[in-house]
Amino acid sequence: MSDEIRRLSDELARDPSSLVFLQLGEALRKSGQLPLAHKVAVRGLERHAHNADAHDLLARIYVDRGDLEQAFDEWDMVVRLAPHHVGAQKGMGYVLYKQGKLEEAEAHLSAAASTDATDASISTALRMVRRLLRYARVAGNGTGAPGPAELEAAQRRVEEEAHFLFADVLGDGEQTALLVNSDGLVTAGAYVTGDGQDVAQEVGSQLSGVRDDAQRAVRHLDLGEWKTLLYETDVATVALAPTMDDSMVLVAASRSMPLGFVRRVLDRCVRRATMWLAEVG
């Protein structure tokens, strides 16, 4: 990634008006260099104020920084410039979902899905929102549109369901599991550090490019589709495997755990994640 960033930086330095800033900003975002990514995106917009993809890039950087309101404003600008922009419709749906505005979120995600039926992350998000709406309507006994109380109860139920998705699979051992979608967002599981902090989203954002890297590697080596990646670090063994909707399961375990046990836990977590993703809301 650093070589690619250096190449793109050199190209932009040679021609500051080039649209290569879009690739550079995205590469910086994926590598976690958010302040630099933000600077590149803003400078690019100074020259290309009406470029919808530039506003989309800035919106995704704001999401990574946790600033959902700024992200929504940028995506709102995108749909003004390009009404059928899939990334903006998906992004606005994500922000509205996080804000508990489920019916509005469903409308944006449905629009995105009708434009691009091949984006697995959209179908996953749409099923999640529809599941929330179903729970909310059940809580309200099916009488009219669900109110704030029903929506809040549904949100808590789905978040709890997602948070503890792998709990019974993992048991009480020294291991954890996450389900990460193709955008690097953690949709289920938890990754709690020794001091009690859940760093799941931070871990997920660092993994956003791993699936693509694995696919490129096995394609280059003519090995077919990738099935499992296993990393051994000083403190943990980390195992990764793909599942449906272009998502990926991560299992991290203590180095004292036998590799065969880690693989079995990974297989069970993949089956659990696949069943969960397959539920239609």
N, C-alpha and C positions, 0 to 999 in steps of 0.2 A: 504493500500500500504506500509506503514512504517513497519508493521509486516513482510510482504513478503520480503521487502528489507533486513531487519535484518536477516531473516532466510537464504536468499541466500548469504548474506555477511558472515555469520558464516560458511556456507557450503564451500564457496570459501577459507576462511581462513584455514579450516581444510585440504583442498586439492587445493593448488594454481594452479595445472595443470588441474583442472576440467573444463569442458565446461560450467559449470553453470554460468560462467562470461557472457555468451550470455544472459541468462535470467535476470541476475542482471543489466547488462548494459541497457537492454530494459526497465526494471522497473524504473531505475533511469531516463532514457530519458523521459518516459511517465509522471513521477512526476515532470519534469522540472528541475531536478538536473543535468544540462548538463556538468558542469566541472567534476563532479564525474563520470558521465556516460562515458565521453571521457577518463578519466584516466583508468577506468576499461576496456574499449575496447582496448586501446593501450597496456596495460599490458597483456591482453589476446592474442593479436596478437604477442607479443614478444615470446609467447610459442606456438602459433598456426598460424604461418605466412601464411600458405596455406589454412586456413579455410575460405571458401567463405562467410559463414554467418557472420563471425566476421568482414570482410571487409564491408559487407552490413550494419551491425549495426553501424560501424563507419561512413559510408556514411550518414545514416539517422540522426545521431547526428550532422554532419556537416550541413545538411539541416536545422535542427532546430536552428543552430547557424547562419544561413544566409550565409554560405560559400559554394556556389554552385560549384565552381571550384574544391575544395577539394573533395566534395561529388562525382562529376563526375569521378574524378581520382580513387576513391575507387571503384565505381561501374564498371569502366573499368577493374580494377583488378579482380572483381568478375566474369565478363563474360569470362575473360581469364582462370580462374580456373574452372568455371561452366557455359559453354556457354548458357544453357537454364534456367539460374536462373531468375525466374519471377520478383523478387523484384528489381534486378539490371536493367533489361530491363525497368521496370516501372519507376524506379528512373532516369535513363538516359533520358527517354522520358520527364519526368517532367522538368529536368534541361534544355534540349534543347528547350522545350516549353517556359520556362522563358527567354531563350536567343533569342527567335524569330526564331529559326531554325526549322520551322514547319514540313517540309518534312522529316527531320531526326527524329524528335520527333514522327511523325506518324509511321515511320518504326519500331522504338523500341517498341512503344505501341502496334502496330499490332502483333509483335513477342510475346510480353507478353500475349496478348489476345488469341493468337492461342495456347499458352501453358496452360493457365488457363482461361477458359471461364467463371468461376464462380466468379471471383474477380470483384465486381461491381465498385470499384474505377478505374479499368483499362478501363472499358467500358465508364465510365463517362469522363475520361481524353481523350480517343480516340475520342469521339463525340465532345468534346470541340476543339481539335486540327483540326479535319476535318471541323468544322464550321468556324474556323479561316481561313483555307485554301480556303474554299468556298468564304468567304468574300473577301479574297485577290485576288482570280481569277476574281471575279466580278469587283473589283476595277481596275484590269488590262485588263478588257474587254475580258477575256478568252484567251488572246494571250500568249501562252507559259507559262513557270513557273513564278510565281509572283516574282517580284523584291523586294528589301529592302523597297522601298516606299510603295508598296502595302501591304507588310507584316506588316509594322508599322501602316498603316491606319487600317488594319483588327484587329491588336492587340488592338489599342485604342478603336475600336468599341465594341469588345467583353468585354474588361475591363469595359467600361462604362455601357454596358448592364448588366453585372454582378453586378457592384457596386450599380446600382439603381434598381435592380430587385424588391425590396419590397417597393420602395418609394411611389407609389400611394396607396398601401395597408395600409401603416403606416400613411400617411397624415402628419399633422403638430404636432401630439401629442408627448408626452414625452415617446417614445418607439423606439426600434431599433430591427433589425432582421438579422440573419446570416444563411447561409447554409453551413454546415460543412460536409466534406466527411469522409469516414471511417478511413482515415489516420490522421484526426485532422486538415486538411487544409481547410481554408475558401475558398469556390468557388464562393460565391455571398453574397451581402449585405455589411454592414459597421457597425462598432461599434466605435463611436466617443465620446471621453471623454469631460468633460466640458471645458478643455483647448484646444480643437480642434484636439487632436491626435487620429488617427484611430488605435485602438488596436485590430482589428478583429483577426489577426493571432495569437496574444498572447492568446486571449480568446479561439480560436479554439484549440490550442495546449493543453490547460488545460482540454478540453472536450473530448480528443481523447479516453479516456477509459470509458466515461459515458454510452455510448450505450451498451457496453459489460456488465457493472455493472448492468444496468437496466434489460437486458435480463437474467442475472444469477439470479437476485433477484426474478423476476416474475416466472422463471422456478422453483426455490427453493420453492416458495410459491404456485406453481401449479395454477397460475393466467392467463395462456395463454400468448399471445404476449403483450408487453408493447405498449401503445398508447400515453401516455402523462406523463411528469414529471413536477411538479410545486414546485418551491423553493421560499420561502419568506425570504428575507434578511432585514437588517436594512434600506437599501436605495432603494431596487428594488425588483420587482417580476420577476422571471425568469421561463419561460415555455419552455419545450423541447418536440419534437415529431419526430418520425422517418418518413422518406420518402423513395422514391425508391433509388436503387443503394447503399443501406446501408448508405445513408447520413442522416443528422439530421438537423432539423430547430430549431433555438433558437430565442425566443422573450424575450426581457428585457424591462420592463416598470416601471414607477414610482409607488411607493407603494400606491399612491393616486388613481391609476387606479383600478376599480372594477375587481375582479377575473374573472367574467363572460366576461367582455370586453377583458381581456388579452387572454382568451381561444378562443374567436371569432377571434381575430387578428391572433393567432397562426394557427387556422384552415385555414384561408384565405392565410397565408404565405405558409403553407404546400401545398395547392392546386397550388399556383403560382410556387413553387419550383418543384413540380411534373411535371407540364406542361413544365417548362423550361428544366428539365433533360430529358424529353421524346423526345425533338426535336432531330432529327437525322441529323447530319451534312453531 
